Amino acid sequence: MKTKFNKQKTFLLLILLLLTFCIYSPANAETVNLKLAHFVPTMHVQHREAFVPFVENVERLSNGSVQIKIYPGGQLGNPKNMVNNIKKGITDIGFVIPSYVPGIFSRSGVFEMPFVFNDPEHVTRVMYDLFEDYFAADYEDFKVLWFFSSPLSQVHTVKKPIKAIGDFAGMPIRAGGATETTAFRLLGANTVGMDIKEMSISLQKGVVDGVITPYAALKSHKIFDTVKHITEVNFSGTLMVILMNKNKWNQLPSSAKKVIDQAAGMQMGLIASKAFLNEDIENKNAAIEQGIQIHKLTPAEMDQIRSKMSGIYSSWVESANKNGLQGQKILDAFLASAEANR
């Protein structure tokens, strides 16, 4: 009789343990649903090789308990309003280009300085090297998922090839940010600020005859069949970042935070930067095969360009100081890190 009772007791205990496991197992935990917004097409290399793999990795690491839905092509924000849309919770996670929203990421403006970097991975390493000590305050209202960079910018033109510094005089040319705008005006160009999504139609209609952008933009932004000349100047990469609404981040269970951190960070930034770099190389090779003329300025011409643009560094320091920042200290650390991380 006692043996039978013990068997029944053991059986009931096993049932209780099984029910407890089912109730509290990860498979039955409440699913976390997040939105990730960007403004590039689904054919874009960052959608294919960064955003989608990140989402899939988070889902895998969380055993499906964290689900992220991507909203591509500007559905939940464009380059200029994405920051506010993240803050407002219109999207939980968003793709931000700091130089497109002046006044918000003031310290990070130093990454717009020309002729500092070798490639997008170089940009990424420098940001992570200096982030905690010099740039964290720019992003204190957000959760940073990863930093990365576009490849270095070249000058793409339709009619007039740039073969010497004097060829910039009077040329209507699209610039992506304030530093590019100022820099190429110093060379005599008539720079026009515009969203990268407007480049293709503006070139086709003759609104501008040239654009400052990486090789990587040739196909993804549909200017491959329009430009006839590319002049290599290796101006600068464009710092980019994936940000998350801070309140949403704080509300996440620790298990969700853990898998997102595991899938994001510097490793993801280097993957994204490498994807950009590979596309840049592929597009350059395709441009050569198609017969687009690639031009290189002489070392003396490039020295002249650097000389004409040299005042941009001191101007940035002066502007940073006016905003209450230690401009020279930031610039010195930035240049030192760039040299150390080559």
N, C-alpha and C positions, 0 to 999 in steps of 0.2 A: 504493500500500500504506500509506504514511504517512498519507495523507488518510483512508483507511478506519479506521485505528487511532485517529486523532484524533476521528473521528465517534463511534466506539464509546466512547472515553474521555469525551467530552462527554455522551453519552447516559447512561452509568453515573453520572456526576456529578449530572446532573439527577434521576435516580431516587433517589440518596442524599439530595439536598436535599429532595425531595418527602417521602421517608420521615421525615426529621428534622422537617419542618414538621408532619406528621401526628401524630408522637409527642408533640411539645411544644406544639402549638396549644392555645388555650384550650378549644376544643370537646372536646378529649380529656383535659383536666386532670381531676384527681379532684374529684368534686362535693362541696361542703361542704353538709351538711344540719344545719339548726338548728330548734329548737322555740321558738315564741313563745306564751306563755300569758297569758290575761286572764280576768276573772271576770264580764264583761258579756255579754248575749245578742248573737247575730249581727245582730239588728235595731238594735242600739245604734249611734249615730252614729260612735263611735270605731272600732268594728269596720269599718263600711262605708267611712268616709272617711279613716281614718288607718292602721289596721293592715293592711287588705287592700292599699291603694295602696302602702304602704311595702314590703310583701313583693313585690308585682309589680314595683316599681321596682328593688329589689335584684336580682331575677332578670333583668330587662332589662339593667341596667348590667353584670352579670357574664356576660352571654350564657348564662345558665342554669347557671353553675358554682356559684352560691350559691342554695340552695333553703331556704326557711323555711316550716315548717308551723305553722299557727295552731291552738291548742287553746283554744276559747272557753268561756264559761259556767262557769268554775271547775273545769274538768277537771284542771288541774295546779296549782291553788292559789286560795285566796280572799283577800280584802283583807288579812287578818291574818297569813296564813302565806306569802304570795307571796315576801316578802323571803328567808326561810329556804329556800324551794324553789329560788330562784335561786342562793343560796349553795351549796346541796347539789348543784346540777346536775340537779335534777328537771326543770327547764326551763332552757333557755339564756338566754332573754329573757323578761321579765315586766313586767306593768303594776303599778305600786306607787303607793299614796297615802301619802305620808310621815306625815300626821297620824293614820293608822290604826294605826301601829306606834310608839307613843311610846317615847322613850329611844334610838332608833337614829339619827334624823336631827334631833338637838337644835337645831342652828343654824337649820335650815329651819322650825322651829316659829314663827319670826317672821312667816312668810307667813300664819299664821292670824289675825293681828291684824285687827280689824274696821275698816270704813269707810276703807280705804286705796286701793282700786283702782276703776278705771272699768269694766273688762271683763276677760275671760280673756287677751286678747292683751297687755294692760297687765301682768298678772302675769308672763307669759312673758318679756317684755322686761326686767323688773326682775331676774328670776332670772339671765338671761344676762348682764346688765350687771354683776352682783355675784358671779357664780359663782366665778371663779378666786380672788378675794381673800377671800371670806367664807364660801362654802358647799362648796367642793371637798372639804374634810376629811370632810364628812358622807357622801360617796359614794366614798371612796378604795378601798373593797373591791369596787367594781363598775366596769363600763364604762357610762357614761351615754350613752344613745342620744338621747333628747330629753326636755325638760321641756315641760309645757303646763299648762293650768288649766281647771277647770270655770267656768261663768258664775257671777255673783254670786248668793248665796242669798236667797230670799224666805221668807215664812212662809205655809204652805199649811194650811188648816184645813177640817174637815168640818162641825162644828155651830156653833161660836162664832167669829164674825168678830172680827178684831183691828182695832179702829178708834181705839184710844187706848192709851197705855202701861199703864193699869190693867187692860186686858183680858187681859194676860199672867198675871195673878195666879192661881195654882193650876192653870193649864192643863197637862195632860200632853202633852208635845211631844217629838218625836224630834230629837236633836242628833247631828251626825255626828262630832264630835271633842271633845277636852277644852276647847278654847277656846269653842266654841259652847255646850257644856254649862254652863260657868261664866258666860258672858255672859248667857244667857237666864235663868239662875237669879237673876242680879242684878235682873232685871225681874219676878221673882216666879213664873216658870214652873216647873213640875215636869218638868225635862228628863230624858229617858231616852236613854241611849246605845244605839244599835243599828246593825247593818249596813244599808246602803242597800237591800239585797235584801229586808229584812224590812218595809220601809215600807208596802207595799201591803196586806199581810195584817193588819198592826198597825192601820192606819186602818180597815179593814173591820170588824175585831173590836172596835174601840173601846179597844184597849190604849192608844193615844194619840189625841188629837183633832187634832193638828197635826204637821207636819214642817217642818224648816228645810232647804230644798233649792232648787236653781235651777228655773226654768220648764222647762229642758231635761229634767228628770226626769219630767215629767208623763206622757209617752207611753212612754218607754223603760223606766220602772220601774212602769208600770201603775197610776198614781194619778189619771189624767185623769178617770175616771168616778166617783171617790170624793170628791175635795175640792170644796167649794162656794165657798170664799173664799180669796183670796190677798192678803196684805198686803206691799207692796213696802218692804223695808228696805235692800236692797243691802248685805247684811252683809259677805260676803267671798267670793272665789273659793277653790277648793280646789286647792292645788299638787299636780300629778301628775307622774310620771316613768316612762320606760321604761328599765329597767336590764338589763344583761347580765352573766352570770357572768364574772368577770375572768379566771379561768384559761382558760376556753373562748376568750375574746377573744384572750388572749396566744398561744394555740395556732394561731390562724387564719393562713393565708398572707397576706402583705402585700396581695395582690390582692383578697382577700375583705374585709380591713379597709378598704381604699380605697373599695370600692363601698358598704359599709355606712355609712361616714362620709359619703359623698356623698349618700346617701338620707336620712340622719338629721339630727341637729343642730338648730339654731335654726329653720331654714326649715321643718322638719317640725313642730317645736313650735308655730309660728305657724299652720300649716295645721290642726293638730289643735285649737288654741284657736279658730280662726275657725269650724271646723265646729261646735264647741260653741255659739259665739255665735249662729250662724245658726239652729241648732235652738232655742235659747232664744227668739229672736224669733218663730220660726214657732209655737212652743208657746204663747207669750203671745197671739198673734193668734187661735189656735184656741180658747184658753180663753175669750177675750172673745166669740167667735162662739157658743160653746156655752152662754154665759150664766153662767159662773163670775164671781163678783163680785170686781173688783180694787179694793183699798183703798189709799189713800196717807195716811200720817200727816202732820200739819201740820209745818211747819219747827220750831215750838216743841216739839212732841212728839219729833221726831228729835233735837233738841238735848238734851232730857232723857235720851233713850236713850244718846246718846254720852257724856253726863256720868256716867251710872250705870255705864257700861262702861269709863270712862277708866282705872280702876285696873288693867285687864288688861295694859296696856303696861308699867307698873312691875313688876307681878307677874311678867311674862315675863322682864324684865331680871334681877330677883332670882333667879329659878329658873335662868336661864342662868349667872349668876355662880356659883351654888352648884355647877354642873356644870363649873366651870373655864373657862367661856367669857367673852368680853368682851361681856356683854349689851348695855350701853348703846352701845358702838361699833357693834355689829351693827344695833341698832334705828335709830340715827341714820343710818347708811349706807342702810339699807332705806327709811326715810321720804324721805331726800333723793333716792334713785334713783326712787322712786315719783313724786315731784313732777317730776323732770327728764324722765321718760318718759311724761308724760301726753299 
